[in-house]
Amino acid sequence: MTTWMRGMVWIVWLAVTGWLWHGGALGTVAALASAVIGLVVVALPAAASRRRRSGLRYVEMGKQPVGLL
């Protein structure tokens, strides 16, 4: 997931949390905790091992130097 998309997901998370807080379904502490948990979940990077395996790997081909004539 791209950084931009993670930001949008967190903003939607905050909007829903704010809506629930405004409607009285969440208390102030629960709404703040939800916002912090949402930030932590969205800010965590994806599994690094999975990302690195899918990347391109370049192999340098060794060449012998051409002898001088």
CHARMM-style PDB file with segment names, atoms N, HN, CA, C and O in Angstrom:
ATOM      1  N   MET     1       0.859  -1.170   0.000  1.00  0.00      PROA
ATOM      2  CA  MET     1       0.000   0.000   0.000  1.00  0.00      PROA
ATOM      3  C   MET     1       0.906   1.233   0.000  1.00  0.00      PROA
ATOM      4  O   MET     1       1.881   1.289   0.749  1.00  0.00      PROA
ATOM      5  N   THR     2       0.591   2.194  -0.818  1.00  0.00      PROA
ATOM      6  HN  THR     2      -0.201   2.148  -1.427  1.00  0.00      PROA
ATOM      7  CA  THR     2       1.421   3.388  -0.917  1.00  0.00      PROA
ATOM      8  C   THR     2       1.222   4.287   0.295  1.00  0.00      PROA
ATOM      9  O   THR     2       0.253   4.150   1.041  1.00  0.00      PROA
ATOM     10  N   THR     3       2.157   5.206   0.473  1.00  0.00      PROA
ATOM     11  HN  THR     3       2.944   5.318  -0.133  1.00  0.00      PROA
ATOM     12  CA  THR     3       2.084   6.140   1.597  1.00  0.00      PROA
ATOM     13  C   THR     3       0.831   7.006   1.485  1.00  0.00      PROA
ATOM     14  O   THR     3       0.168   7.285   2.484  1.00  0.00      PROA
ATOM     15  N   TRP     4       0.520   7.420   0.277  1.00  0.00      PROA
ATOM     16  HN  TRP     4       1.058   7.193  -0.535  1.00  0.00      PROA
ATOM     17  CA  TRP     4      -0.672   8.255   0.071  1.00  0.00      PROA
ATOM     18  C   TRP     4      -1.930   7.495   0.469  1.00  0.00      PROA
ATOM     19  O   TRP     4      -2.813   8.045   1.127  1.00  0.00      PROA
ATOM     20  N   MET     5      -2.007   6.240   0.072  1.00  0.00      PROA
ATOM     21  HN  MET     5      -1.290   5.793  -0.462  1.00  0.00      PROA
ATOM     22  CA  MET     5      -3.177   5.426   0.384  1.00  0.00      PROA
ATOM     23  C   MET     5      -3.277   5.181   1.891  1.00  0.00      PROA
ATOM     24  O   MET     5      -4.372   5.207   2.453  1.00  0.00      PROA
ATOM     25  N   ARG     6      -2.141   4.943   2.543  1.00  0.00      PROA
ATOM     26  HN  ARG     6      -1.251   4.922   2.087  1.00  0.00      PROA
ATOM     27  CA  ARG     6      -2.153   4.777   3.996  1.00  0.00      PROA
ATOM     28  C   ARG     6      -2.674   6.038   4.681  1.00  0.00      PROA
ATOM     29  O   ARG     6      -3.431   5.958   5.649  1.00  0.00      PROA
ATOM     30  N   GLY     7      -2.266   7.197   4.176  1.00  0.00      PROA
ATOM     31  HN  GLY     7      -1.651   7.262   3.390  1.00  0.00      PROA
ATOM     32  CA  GLY     7      -2.757   8.460   4.736  1.00  0.00      PROA
ATOM     33  C   GLY     7      -4.257   8.611   4.566  1.00  0.00      PROA
ATOM     34  O   GLY     7      -4.946   9.060   5.482  1.00  0.00      PROA
ATOM     35  N   MET     8      -4.762   8.242   3.413  1.00  0.00      PROA
ATOM     36  HN  MET     8      -4.202   7.877   2.669  1.00  0.00      PROA
ATOM     37  CA  MET     8      -6.198   8.331   3.172  1.00  0.00      PROA
ATOM     38  C   MET     8      -6.978   7.364   4.067  1.00  0.00      PROA
ATOM     39  O   MET     8      -8.049   7.705   4.569  1.00  0.00      PROA
ATOM     40  N   VAL     9      -6.440   6.167   4.264  1.00  0.00      PROA
ATOM     41  HN  VAL     9      -5.569   5.891   3.857  1.00  0.00      PROA
ATOM     42  CA  VAL     9      -7.096   5.202   5.144  1.00  0.00      PROA
ATOM     43  C   VAL     9      -7.153   5.742   6.566  1.00  0.00      PROA
ATOM     44  O   VAL     9      -8.162   5.586   7.253  1.00  0.00      PROA
ATOM     45  N   TRP    10      -6.053   6.386   7.014  1.00  0.00      PROA
ATOM     46  HN  TRP    10      -5.233   6.513   6.456  1.00  0.00      PROA
ATOM     47  CA  TRP    10      -6.045   6.936   8.368  1.00  0.00      PROA
ATOM     48  C   TRP    10      -7.022   8.102   8.506  1.00  0.00      PROA
ATOM     49  O   TRP    10      -7.661   8.251   9.547  1.00  0.00      PROA
ATOM     50  N   ILE    11      -7.144   8.924   7.473  1.00  0.00      PROA
ATOM     51  HN  ILE    11      -6.625   8.802   6.626  1.00  0.00      PROA
ATOM     52  CA  ILE    11      -8.101  10.039   7.526  1.00  0.00      PROA
ATOM     53  C   ILE    11      -9.535   9.508   7.583  1.00  0.00      PROA
ATOM     54  O   ILE    11     -10.365  10.049   8.314  1.00  0.00      PROA
ATOM     55  N   VAL    12      -9.830   8.457   6.821  1.00  0.00      PROA
ATOM     56  HN  VAL    12      -9.156   8.018   6.228  1.00  0.00      PROA
ATOM     57  CA  VAL    12     -11.164   7.838   6.894  1.00  0.00      PROA
ATOM     58  C   VAL    12     -11.382   7.266   8.291  1.00  0.00      PROA
ATOM     59  O   VAL    12     -12.466   7.409   8.857  1.00  0.00      PROA
ATOM     60  N   TRP    13     -10.357   6.619   8.851  1.00  0.00      PROA
ATOM     61  HN  TRP    13      -9.476   6.503   8.391  1.00  0.00      PROA
ATOM     62  CA  TRP    13     -10.430   6.071  10.206  1.00  0.00      PROA
ATOM     63  C   TRP    13     -10.753   7.189  11.205  1.00  0.00      PROA
ATOM     64  O   TRP    13     -11.607   7.021  12.076  1.00  0.00      PROA
ATOM     65  N   LEU    14     -10.067   8.329  11.073  1.00  0.00      PROA
ATOM     66  HN  LEU    14      -9.374   8.466  10.366  1.00  0.00      PROA
ATOM     67  CA  LEU    14     -10.328   9.460  11.972  1.00  0.00      PROA
ATOM     68  C   LEU    14     -11.734  10.012  11.786  1.00  0.00      PROA
ATOM     69  O   LEU    14     -12.386  10.388  12.760  1.00  0.00      PROA
ATOM     70  N   ALA    15     -12.206  10.063  10.548  1.00  0.00      PROA
ATOM     71  HN  ALA    15     -11.676   9.758   9.756  1.00  0.00      PROA
ATOM     72  CA  ALA    15     -13.550  10.583  10.293  1.00  0.00      PROA
ATOM     73  C   ALA    15     -14.608   9.689  10.938  1.00  0.00      PROA
ATOM     74  O   ALA    15     -15.554  10.189  11.546  1.00  0.00      PROA
ATOM     75  N   VAL    16     -14.455   8.379  10.808  1.00  0.00      PROA
ATOM     76  HN  VAL    16     -13.687   7.973  10.314  1.00  0.00      PROA
ATOM     77  CA  VAL    16     -15.415   7.453  11.407  1.00  0.00      PROA
ATOM     78  C   VAL    16     -15.351   7.531  12.926  1.00  0.00      PROA
ATOM     79  O   VAL    16     -16.383   7.518  13.597  1.00  0.00      PROA
ATOM     80  N   THR    17     -14.133   7.612  13.470  1.00  0.00      PROA
ATOM     81  HN  THR    17     -13.294   7.622  12.925  1.00  0.00      PROA
ATOM     82  CA  THR    17     -13.982   7.739  14.916  1.00  0.00      PROA
ATOM     83  C   THR    17     -14.626   9.032  15.416  1.00  0.00      PROA
ATOM     84  O   THR    17     -15.315   9.032  16.436  1.00  0.00      PROA
ATOM     85  N   GLY    18     -14.402  10.122  14.704  1.00  0.00      PROA
ATOM     86  HN  GLY    18     -13.842  10.122  13.875  1.00  0.00      PROA
ATOM     87  CA  GLY    18     -15.016  11.395  15.078  1.00  0.00      PROA
ATOM     88  C   GLY    18     -16.531  11.354  14.996  1.00  0.00      PROA
ATOM     89  O   GLY    18     -17.229  11.916  15.841  1.00  0.00      PROA
ATOM     90  N   TRP    19     -17.028  10.685  13.974  1.00  0.00      PROA
ATOM     91  HN  TRP    19     -16.461  10.228  13.288  1.00  0.00      PROA
ATOM     92  CA  TRP    19     -18.480  10.567  13.827  1.00  0.00      PROA
ATOM     93  C   TRP    19     -19.077   9.756  14.975  1.00  0.00      PROA
ATOM     94  O   TRP    19     -20.123  10.115  15.515  1.00  0.00      PROA
ATOM     95  N   LEU    20     -18.410   8.663  15.343  1.00  0.00      PROA
ATOM     96  HN  LEU    20     -17.560   8.372  14.904  1.00  0.00      PROA
ATOM     97  CA  LEU    20     -18.891   7.852  16.468  1.00  0.00      PROA
ATOM     98  C   LEU    20     -18.784   8.621  17.792  1.00  0.00      PROA
ATOM     99  O   LEU    20     -19.656   8.498  18.652  1.00  0.00      PROA
ATOM    100  N   TRP    21     -17.728   9.403  17.953  1.00  0.00      PROA
ATOM    101  HN  TRP    21     -17.019   9.503  17.255  1.00  0.00      PROA
ATOM    102  CA  TRP    21     -17.568  10.208  19.166  1.00  0.00      PROA
ATOM    103  C   TRP    21     -18.659  11.283  19.238  1.00  0.00      PROA
ATOM    104  O   TRP    21     -19.258  11.512  20.289  1.00  0.00      PROA
ATOM    105  N   HSD    22     -18.900  11.931  18.101  1.00  0.00      PROA
ATOM    106  HN  HSD    22     -18.414  11.744  17.247  1.00  0.00      PROA
ATOM    107  CA  HSD    22     -19.922  12.983  18.055  1.00  0.00      PROA
ATOM    108  C   HSD    22     -21.319  12.405  18.307  1.00  0.00      PROA
ATOM    109  O   HSD    22     -22.163  13.067  18.910  1.00  0.00      PROA
ATOM    110  N   GLY    23     -21.559  11.189  17.854  1.00  0.00      PROA
ATOM    111  HN  GLY    23     -20.873  10.651  17.365  1.00  0.00      PROA
ATOM    112  CA  GLY    23     -22.854  10.539  18.065  1.00  0.00      PROA
ATOM    113  C   GLY    23     -23.023   9.965  19.463  1.00  0.00      PROA
ATOM    114  O   GLY    23     -24.113   9.522  19.823  1.00  0.00      PROA
ATOM    115  N   GLY    24     -21.969   9.968  20.245  1.00  0.00      PROA
ATOM    116  HN  GLY    24     -21.083  10.328  19.953  1.00  0.00      PROA
ATOM    117  CA  GLY    24     -22.072   9.480  21.611  1.00  0.00      PROA
ATOM    118  C   GLY    24     -21.776   7.999  21.770  1.00  0.00      PROA
ATOM    119  O   GLY    24     -21.908   7.457  22.867  1.00  0.00      PROA
ATOM    120  N   ALA    25     -21.382   7.342  20.699  1.00  0.00      PROA
ATOM    121  HN  ALA    25     -21.275   7.783  19.808  1.00  0.00      PROA
ATOM    122  CA  ALA    25     -21.085   5.911  20.788  1.00  0.00      PROA
ATOM    123  C   ALA    25     -19.708   5.653  21.405  1.00  0.00      PROA
ATOM    124  O   ALA    25     -19.456   4.573  21.939  1.00  0.00      PROA
ATOM    125  N   LEU    26     -18.819   6.649  21.327  1.00  0.00      PROA
ATOM    126  HN  LEU    26     -19.024   7.526  20.893  1.00  0.00      PROA
ATOM    127  CA  LEU    26     -17.484   6.533  21.910  1.00  0.00      PROA
ATOM    128  C   LEU    26     -17.256   7.685  22.886  1.00  0.00      PROA
ATOM    129  O   LEU    26     -17.711   8.807  22.662  1.00  0.00      PROA
ATOM    130  N   GLY    27     -16.553   7.391  23.957  1.00  0.00      PROA
ATOM    131  HN  GLY    27     -16.183   6.480  24.139  1.00  0.00      PROA
ATOM    132  CA  GLY    27     -16.149   8.435  24.881  1.00  0.00      PROA
ATOM    133  C   GLY    27     -14.899   9.131  24.359  1.00  0.00      PROA
ATOM    134  O   GLY    27     -14.326   8.720  23.349  1.00  0.00      PROA
ATOM    135  N   THR    28     -14.480  10.183  25.049  1.00  0.00      PROA
ATOM    136  HN  THR    28     -14.945  10.516  25.869  1.00  0.00      PROA
ATOM    137  CA  THR    28     -13.318  10.954  24.609  1.00  0.00      PROA
ATOM    138  C   THR    28     -12.052  10.103  24.646  1.00  0.00      PROA
ATOM    139  O   THR    28     -11.262  10.119  23.702  1.00  0.00      PROA
ATOM    140  N   VAL    29     -11.859   9.365  25.729  1.00  0.00      PROA
ATOM    141  HN  VAL    29     -12.500   9.352  26.497  1.00  0.00      PROA
ATOM    142  CA  VAL    29     -10.648   8.549  25.853  1.00  0.00      PROA
ATOM    143  C   VAL    29     -10.643   7.447  24.793  1.00  0.00      PROA
ATOM    144  O   VAL    29      -9.606   7.173  24.189  1.00  0.00      PROA
ATOM    145  N   ALA    30     -11.788   6.820  24.564  1.00  0.00      PROA
ATOM    146  HN  ALA    30     -12.631   7.042  25.054  1.00  0.00      PROA
ATOM    147  CA  ALA    30     -11.871   5.761  23.554  1.00  0.00      PROA
ATOM    148  C   ALA    30     -11.624   6.321  22.154  1.00  0.00      PROA
ATOM    149  O   ALA    30     -10.984   5.664  21.333  1.00  0.00      PROA
ATOM    150  N   ALA    31     -12.117   7.514  21.876  1.00  0.00      PROA
ATOM    151  HN  ALA    31     -12.636   8.048  22.543  1.00  0.00      PROA
ATOM    152  CA  ALA    31     -11.906   8.125  20.561  1.00  0.00      PROA
ATOM    153  C   ALA    31     -10.432   8.470  20.355  1.00  0.00      PROA
ATOM    154  O   ALA    31      -9.891   8.249  19.271  1.00  0.00      PROA
ATOM    155  N   LEU    32      -9.787   9.004  21.376  1.00  0.00      PROA
ATOM    156  HN  LEU    32     -10.227   9.184  22.256  1.00  0.00      PROA
ATOM    157  CA  LEU    32      -8.359   9.323  21.266  1.00  0.00      PROA
ATOM    158  C   LEU    32      -7.535   8.044  21.133  1.00  0.00      PROA
ATOM    159  O   LEU    32      -6.591   7.991  20.344  1.00  0.00      PROA
ATOM    160  N   ALA    33      -7.883   7.031  21.889  1.00  0.00      PROA
ATOM    161  HN  ALA    33      -8.650   7.074  22.530  1.00  0.00      PROA
ATOM    162  CA  ALA    33      -7.169   5.755  21.791  1.00  0.00      PROA
ATOM    163  C   ALA    33      -7.350   5.144  20.404  1.00  0.00      PROA
ATOM    164  O   ALA    33      -6.407   4.584  19.845  1.00  0.00      PROA
ATOM    165  N   SER    34      -8.534   5.246  19.857  1.00  0.00      PROA
ATOM    166  HN  SER    34      -9.300   5.700  20.311  1.00  0.00      PROA
ATOM    167  CA  SER    34      -8.788   4.724  18.522  1.00  0.00      PROA
ATOM    168  C   SER    34      -7.961   5.468  17.471  1.00  0.00      PROA
ATOM    169  O   SER    34      -7.454   4.854  16.532  1.00  0.00      PROA
ATOM    170  N   ALA    35      -7.827   6.774  17.625  1.00  0.00      PROA
ATOM    171  HN  ALA    35      -8.239   7.273  18.387  1.00  0.00      PROA
ATOM    172  CA  ALA    35      -7.028   7.555  16.685  1.00  0.00      PROA
ATOM    173  C   ALA    35      -5.558   7.146  16.762  1.00  0.00      PROA
ATOM    174  O   ALA    35      -4.896   7.019  15.732  1.00  0.00      PROA
ATOM    175  N   VAL    36      -5.047   6.940  17.969  1.00  0.00      PROA
ATOM    176  HN  VAL    36      -5.585   7.043  18.806  1.00  0.00      PROA
ATOM    177  CA  VAL    36      -3.642   6.541  18.127  1.00  0.00      PROA
ATOM    178  C   VAL    36      -3.424   5.130  17.579  1.00  0.00      PROA
ATOM    179  O   VAL    36      -2.429   4.873  16.902  1.00  0.00      PROA
ATOM    180  N   ILE    37      -4.346   4.222  17.868  1.00  0.00      PROA
ATOM    181  HN  ILE    37      -5.155   4.430  18.419  1.00  0.00      PROA
ATOM    182  CA  ILE    37      -4.230   2.851  17.351  1.00  0.00      PROA
ATOM    183  C   ILE    37      -4.290   2.860  15.824  1.00  0.00      PROA
ATOM    184  O   ILE    37      -3.547   2.133  15.165  1.00  0.00      PROA
ATOM    185  N   GLY    38      -5.168   3.679  15.272  1.00  0.00      PROA
ATOM    186  HN  GLY    38      -5.771   4.270  15.808  1.00  0.00      PROA
ATOM    187  CA  GLY    38      -5.257   3.783  13.816  1.00  0.00      PROA
ATOM    188  C   GLY    38      -3.964   4.296  13.214  1.00  0.00      PROA
ATOM    189  O   GLY    38      -3.537   3.816  12.164  1.00  0.00      PROA
ATOM    190  N   LEU    39      -3.335   5.266  13.863  1.00  0.00      PROA
ATOM    191  HN  LEU    39      -3.682   5.656  14.715  1.00  0.00      PROA
ATOM    192  CA  LEU    39      -2.064   5.793  13.369  1.00  0.00      PROA
ATOM    193  C   LEU    39      -0.983   4.717  13.413  1.00  0.00      PROA
ATOM    194  O   LEU    39      -0.200   4.579  12.473  1.00  0.00      PROA
ATOM    195  N   VAL    40      -0.943   3.960  14.502  1.00  0.00      PROA
ATOM    196  HN  VAL    40      -1.579   4.072  15.265  1.00  0.00      PROA
ATOM    197  CA  VAL    40       0.074   2.909  14.625  1.00  0.00      PROA
ATOM    198  C   VAL    40      -0.129   1.833  13.564  1.00  0.00      PROA
ATOM    199  O   VAL    40       0.835   1.394  12.936  1.00  0.00      PROA
ATOM    200  N   VAL    41      -1.353   1.412  13.360  1.00  0.00      PROA
ATOM    201  HN  VAL    41      -2.136   1.768  13.870  1.00  0.00      PROA
ATOM    202  CA  VAL    41      -1.634   0.357  12.374  1.00  0.00      PROA
ATOM    203  C   VAL    41      -1.313   0.829  10.970  1.00  0.00      PROA
ATOM    204  O   VAL    41      -0.735   0.074  10.188  1.00  0.00      PROA
ATOM    205  N   VAL    42      -1.671   2.050  10.632  1.00  0.00      PROA
ATOM    206  HN  VAL    42      -2.141   2.663  11.267  1.00  0.00      PROA
ATOM    207  CA  VAL    42      -1.433   2.556   9.279  1.00  0.00      PROA
ATOM    208  C   VAL    42       0.036   2.878   9.067  1.00  0.00      PROA
ATOM    209  O   VAL    42       0.540   2.739   7.952  1.00  0.00      PROA
ATOM    210  N   ALA    43       0.736   3.306  10.116  1.00  0.00      PROA
ATOM    211  HN  ALA    43       0.327   3.419  11.022  1.00  0.00      PROA
ATOM    212  CA  ALA    43       2.137   3.694   9.972  1.00  0.00      PROA
ATOM    213  C   ALA    43       3.086   2.510   9.913  1.00  0.00      PROA
ATOM    214  O   ALA    43       4.220   2.659   9.460  1.00  0.00      PROA
ATOM    215  N   LEU    44       2.651   1.338  10.359  1.00  0.00      PROA
ATOM    216  HN  LEU    44       1.730   1.217  10.728  1.00  0.00      PROA
ATOM    217  CA  LEU    44       3.536   0.175  10.317  1.00  0.00      PROA
ATOM    218  C   LEU    44       3.825  -0.199   8.872  1.00  0.00      PROA
ATOM    219  O   LEU    44       2.909  -0.279   8.054  1.00  0.00      PROA
ATOM    220  N   PRO    45       5.082  -0.427   8.556  1.00  0.00      PROA
ATOM    221  CA  PRO    45       5.397  -0.815   7.173  1.00  0.00      PROA
ATOM    222  C   PRO    45       4.975  -2.247   6.904  1.00  0.00      PROA
ATOM    223  O   PRO    45       4.777  -3.041   7.823  1.00  0.00      PROA
ATOM    224  N   ALA    46       4.842  -2.556   5.634  1.00  0.00      PROA
ATOM    225  HN  ALA    46       5.003  -1.911   4.886  1.00  0.00      PROA
ATOM    226  CA  ALA    46       4.521  -3.934   5.242  1.00  0.00      PROA
ATOM    227  C   ALA    46       5.721  -4.813   5.566  1.00  0.00      PROA
ATOM    228  O   ALA    46       6.802  -4.307   5.867  1.00  0.00      PROA
ATOM    229  N   ALA    47       5.533  -6.109   5.507  1.00  0.00      PROA
ATOM    230  HN  ALA    47       4.654  -6.519   5.263  1.00  0.00      PROA
ATOM    231  CA  ALA    47       6.624  -7.031   5.816  1.00  0.00      PROA
ATOM    232  C   ALA    47       7.795  -6.778   4.869  1.00  0.00      PROA
ATOM    233  O   ALA    47       7.652  -6.874   3.650  1.00  0.00      PROA
ATOM    234  N   ALA    48       8.933  -6.460   5.433  1.00  0.00      PROA
ATOM    235  HN  ALA    48       9.049  -6.382   6.423  1.00  0.00      PROA
ATOM    236  CA  ALA    48      10.109  -6.130   4.621  1.00  0.00      PROA
ATOM    237  C   ALA    48      10.582  -7.331   3.827  1.00  0.00      PROA
ATOM    238  O   ALA    48      11.027  -7.172   2.690  1.00  0.00      PROA
ATOM    239  N   SER    49      10.501  -8.512   4.384  1.00  0.00      PROA
ATOM    240  HN  SER    49      10.139  -8.640   5.307  1.00  0.00      PROA
ATOM    241  CA  SER    49      10.984  -9.688   3.665  1.00  0.00      PROA
ATOM    242  C   SER    49      10.143  -9.954   2.421  1.00  0.00      PROA
ATOM    243  O   SER    49      10.671 -10.350   1.382  1.00  0.00      PROA
ATOM    244  N   ARG    50       8.848  -9.738   2.526  1.00  0.00      PROA
ATOM    245  HN  ARG    50       8.419  -9.416   3.370  1.00  0.00      PROA
ATOM    246  CA  ARG    50       7.995  -9.957   1.367  1.00  0.00      PROA
ATOM    247  C   ARG    50       8.293  -8.936   0.277  1.00  0.00      PROA
ATOM    248  O   ARG    50       8.312  -9.277  -0.906  1.00  0.00      PROA
ATOM    249  N   ARG    51       8.526  -7.687   0.669  1.00  0.00      PROA
ATOM    250  HN  ARG    51       8.510  -7.410   1.630  1.00  0.00      PROA
ATOM    251  CA  ARG    51       8.826  -6.654  -0.313  1.00  0.00      PROA
ATOM    252  C   ARG    51      10.146  -6.917  -1.015  1.00  0.00      PROA
ATOM    253  O   ARG    51      10.247  -6.760  -2.232  1.00  0.00      PROA
ATOM    254  N   ARG    52      11.146  -7.312  -0.262  1.00  0.00      PROA
ATOM    255  HN  ARG    52      11.064  -7.439   0.726  1.00  0.00      PROA
ATOM    256  CA  ARG    52      12.464  -7.497  -0.851  1.00  0.00      PROA
ATOM    257  C   ARG    52      12.499  -8.693  -1.807  1.00  0.00      PROA
ATOM    258  O   ARG    52      13.234  -8.676  -2.794  1.00  0.00      PROA
ATOM    259  N   ARG    53      11.723  -9.708  -1.524  1.00  0.00      PROA
ATOM    260  HN  ARG    53      11.125  -9.722  -0.723  1.00  0.00      PROA
ATOM    261  CA  ARG    53      11.724 -10.865  -2.416  1.00  0.00      PROA
ATOM    262  C   ARG    53      11.086 -10.547  -3.761  1.00  0.00      PROA
ATOM    263  O   ARG    53      11.455 -11.127  -4.783  1.00  0.00      PROA
ATOM    264  N   SER    54      10.139  -9.633  -3.759  1.00  0.00      PROA
ATOM    265  HN  SER    54       9.839  -9.161  -2.930  1.00  0.00      PROA
ATOM    266  CA  SER    54       9.435  -9.350  -5.004  1.00  0.00      PROA
ATOM    267  C   SER    54      10.184  -8.333  -5.870  1.00  0.00      PROA
ATOM    268  O   SER    54       9.824  -8.132  -7.031  1.00  0.00      PROA
ATOM    269  N   GLY    55      11.204  -7.699  -5.329  1.00  0.00      PROA
ATOM    270  HN  GLY    55      11.496  -7.862  -4.387  1.00  0.00      PROA
ATOM    271  CA  GLY    55      11.939  -6.697  -6.099  1.00  0.00      PROA
ATOM    272  C   GLY    55      12.855  -7.330  -7.133  1.00  0.00      PROA
ATOM    273  O   GLY    55      13.211  -8.505  -7.040  1.00  0.00      PROA
ATOM    274  N   LEU    56      13.219  -6.542  -8.099  1.00  0.00      PROA
ATOM    275  HN  LEU    56      12.930  -5.588  -8.174  1.00  0.00      PROA
ATOM    276  CA  LEU    56      14.136  -7.026  -9.123  1.00  0.00      PROA
ATOM    277  C   LEU    56      15.534  -7.132  -8.540  1.00  0.00      PROA
ATOM    278  O   LEU    56      15.949  -6.311  -7.723  1.00  0.00      PROA
ATOM    279  N   ARG    57      16.247  -8.153  -8.973  1.00  0.00      PROA
ATOM    280  HN  ARG    57      15.911  -8.820  -9.638  1.00  0.00      PROA
ATOM    281  CA  ARG    57      17.625  -8.312  -8.540  1.00  0.00      PROA
ATOM    282  C   ARG    57      18.510  -8.292  -9.779  1.00  0.00      PROA
ATOM    283  O   ARG    57      18.264  -8.998 -10.757  1.00  0.00      PROA
ATOM    284  N   TYR    58      19.535  -7.470  -9.708  1.00  0.00      PROA
ATOM    285  HN  TYR    58      19.734  -6.896  -8.914  1.00  0.00      PROA
ATOM    286  CA  TYR    58      20.449  -7.351 -10.828  1.00  0.00      PROA
ATOM    287  C   TYR    58      21.717  -8.128 -10.507  1.00  0.00      PROA
ATOM    288  O   TYR    58      22.269  -8.027  -9.412  1.00  0.00      PROA
ATOM    289  N   VAL    59      22.156  -8.890 -11.469  1.00  0.00      PROA
ATOM    290  HN  VAL    59      21.707  -8.972 -12.359  1.00  0.00      PROA
ATOM    291  CA  VAL    59      23.380  -9.664 -11.303  1.00  0.00      PROA
ATOM    292  C   VAL    59      24.404  -9.098 -12.273  1.00  0.00      PROA
ATOM    293  O   VAL    59      24.166  -9.020 -13.478  1.00  0.00      PROA
ATOM    294  N   GLU    60      25.541  -8.709 -11.728  1.00  0.00      PROA
ATOM    295  HN  GLU    60      25.734  -8.773 -10.749  1.00  0.00      PROA
ATOM    296  CA  GLU    60      26.578  -8.161 -12.597  1.00  0.00      PROA
ATOM    297  C   GLU    60      27.323  -9.307 -13.248  1.00  0.00      PROA
ATOM    298  O   GLU    60      27.819 -10.215 -12.582  1.00  0.00      PROA
ATOM    299  N   MET    61      27.388  -9.241 -14.550  1.00  0.00      PROA
ATOM    300  HN  MET    61      26.985  -8.503 -15.091  1.00  0.00      PROA
ATOM    301  CA  MET    61      28.066 -10.299 -15.292  1.00  0.00      PROA
ATOM    302  C   MET    61      29.564  -9.988 -15.315  1.00  0.00      PROA
ATOM    303  O   MET    61      29.984  -8.919 -15.759  1.00  0.00      PROA
ATOM    304  N   GLY    62      30.349 -10.931 -14.834  1.00  0.00      PROA
ATOM    305  HN  GLY    62      30.008 -11.799 -14.473  1.00  0.00      PROA
ATOM    306  CA  GLY    62      31.800 -10.711 -14.833  1.00  0.00      PROA
ATOM    307  C   GLY    62      32.366 -10.966 -16.225  1.00  0.00      PROA
ATOM    308  O   GLY    62      32.065 -11.973 -16.866  1.00  0.00      PROA
ATOM    309  N   LYS    63      33.195 -10.025 -16.675  1.00  0.00      PROA
ATOM    310  HN  LYS    63      33.439  -9.206 -16.154  1.00  0.00      PROA
ATOM    311  CA  LYS    63      33.822 -10.179 -17.996  1.00  0.00      PROA
ATOM    312  C   LYS    63      35.329 -10.117 -17.809  1.00  0.00      PROA
ATOM    313  O   LYS    63      35.851  -9.321 -17.028  1.00  0.00      PROA
ATOM    314  N   GLN    64      35.985 -10.948 -18.520  1.00  0.00      PROA
ATOM    315  HN  GLN    64      35.561 -11.595 -19.154  1.00  0.00      PROA
ATOM    316  CA  GLN    64      37.445 -10.933 -18.477  1.00  0.00      PROA
ATOM    317  C   GLN    64      37.948  -9.768 -19.330  1.00  0.00      PROA
ATOM    318  O   GLN    64      37.410  -9.508 -20.406  1.00  0.00      PROA
ATOM    319  N   PRO    65      38.962  -9.077 -18.861  1.00  0.00      PROA
ATOM    320  CA  PRO    65      39.489  -7.968 -19.673  1.00  0.00      PROA
ATOM    321  C   PRO    65      40.145  -8.517 -20.964  1.00  0.00      PROA
ATOM    322  O   PRO    65      40.760  -9.583 -20.967  1.00  0.00      PROA
ATOM    323  N   VAL    66      39.991  -7.776 -22.006  1.00  0.00      PROA
ATOM    324  HN  VAL    66      39.491  -6.910 -22.003  1.00  0.00      PROA
ATOM    325  CA  VAL    66      40.575  -8.171 -23.290  1.00  0.00      PROA
ATOM    326  C   VAL    66      42.057  -7.858 -23.234  1.00  0.00      PROA
ATOM    327  O   VAL    66      42.445  -6.756 -22.847  1.00  0.00      PROA
ATOM    328  N   GLY    67      42.889  -8.818 -23.618  1.00  0.00      PROA
ATOM    329  HN  GLY    67      42.573  -9.713 -23.933  1.00  0.00      PROA
ATOM    330  CA  GLY    67      44.334  -8.641 -23.595  1.00  0.00      PROA
ATOM    331  C   GLY    67      44.776  -7.606 -24.606  1.00  0.00      PROA
ATOM    332  O   GLY    67      44.164  -7.445 -25.661  1.00  0.00      PROA
ATOM    333  N   LEU    68      45.838  -6.911 -24.274  1.00  0.00      PROA
ATOM    334  HN  LEU    68      46.335  -7.041 -23.417  1.00  0.00      PROA
ATOM    335  CA  LEU    68      46.394  -5.916 -25.214  1.00  0.00      PROA
ATOM    336  C   LEU    68      47.140  -6.622 -26.337  1.00  0.00      PROA
ATOM    337  O   LEU    68      47.845  -7.600 -26.088  1.00  0.00      PROA
ATOM    338  N   LEU    69      46.998  -6.140 -27.572  1.00  0.00      PROA
ATOM    339  HN  LEU    69      46.426  -5.345 -27.775  1.00  0.00      PROA
ATOM    340  CA  LEU    69      47.663  -6.745 -28.719  1.00  0.00      PROA
ATOM    341  C   LEU    69      48.899  -5.989 -29.079  1.00  0.00      PROA
ATOM    342  OT1 LEU    69      49.593  -6.356 -30.026  1.00  0.00      PROA
TER     343      LEU     69
END
